[in-house]
Amino acid sequence: MEKKGLLFSTKSEAFNRVFKFCISVFFVVGFTLLITLFLPKVDLVEESIDIGLFALIPAVFLIGYIFITKRILEALILATLMCFIFSDRTNFLSAFNEGLTSVMMDEDTAWLIVVCGLMGSIIKLIEKTGGSFAFGDFVARHSKSRKGSLLWTYLLGIIIFIDDYLNSLTVGSCMAPITDKHKVSREELTYIVDSTAAPVCVLIPISTWAVFASRLFVTNGVTTEGEALKYFIKTIPYNFYAWAALIIVLLLILRVIPPLGRMKVATERVENGGPLAPAGSEKIDIRGNSKNAEPQTHGKMIDFALPIACLILSTILCDVDMQKGVIITLGFMFVLYVSRGLISASDFADCCVEGIKNMLLPLIMMVLAFLFSYASNRIQFTKTIIDTVFPFMQNIPQLMPLLIFIILGITEFITGTNWGLYIIALPIVIPLSAAIGANTLLCISAVLSAGVFGSHICFYSDATIISSSACGCDNFEHGLSQMPYGFIGAAFAMVMFTIAGFVM
């Protein structure tokens, strides 16, 4: 009877959630269609539609809905619908379908699914064969305290610099069991992992971020093919937010800066004997049911170190192509594990499938974030904001780096796609900075820095979702708990861009 009652209760809750979401869709669609009556007539066949400041409405709705309901998936779907209604009016369902198809067929989305899915397989295999246990045992012998385990997390985050996805997934999934033993809240662990992912990659010339940014520099005529990487290196000293993020997280570990806001609440929760992870974290945890599985103790340190080394080296040797890196690494792991009898060929395949399944929710969230970015670009959200601030840039060109960081930091916080922001913003910022006499190098550095900032604190950015899923922490709570430190870093960056704008 108890089981039947529990099942009925679960079904009832699920029905209520679906019913409330349907009501939300009905009201959002109706309200947005009503607003379109006041919008100027536009050519609906255009790739992007200029509707002026009305383009800000979906963004404001998105952030407000997330804070009120804490339901990010629903917020992204509803905000995306609003964008398509503004751009395509009553034809919004067809536009939504076409947009989703376009996003799913996009090369970047395919790369994301392949890389993140196979990274889930790699993590699952390392755990299954005992590599994670061996690594945890190694760290435990060299770290006897809470602070020591967090310093190890920080150090690994800097060492694994080749890509932010690789960084977060590897460090988060491997360090979570270790920091759990020292009663570290998952919010604090996730913040450390997140703060040593993208901020590190954007400061290292040999990373996927450096390669991507360098290509954009060439595409936009800033430099030539052979000089692109050198130009990226010139931006490193002026990527002020990335430097601030790395310093602030270290100061938190050392408790020079105390836990603030939700981080303080999380720390007190754990200290008072509460759960390590906030409620709802199990939904996004890529380790799935591994916490309930029998720990594997027969692995060796090489079962962890060699696959990670292979992944880093193969990625670098393949022109920093991480997709090739994960495929090569899986082949290497098959030989390493199966030949030594740690796992059978059939179990190897099962682990690969299970690892991909564990990545499904994070991947769905990122696809929806990309879809919202696609839809907001259709109503020229980012361009509208830049055009609004342009007059201020003309009057005082020295403030252009500061304004770029603030405005693009806000837009990136809303859209959540760092590389997408670079594609949109750099073609606008580069000629604009030259036209008004601002320092182009500093303005480009401000764009890169804004991308890191917005991605760092956005609830549904790829960086936030990957870090949260790797550490097993609800991404809304992760976003809230790290927000005070993100704002401290942003304040530092704003001061530095102001000073540099007048000095350079």
Summary of the structure (lengths in Angstrom):
residues: 504
radius of gyration: 23.1
end to end distance: 74.4
largest distance: 75.7
contacts: 1827
relative contact order: 0.14
helix: 79%
strand: 0%
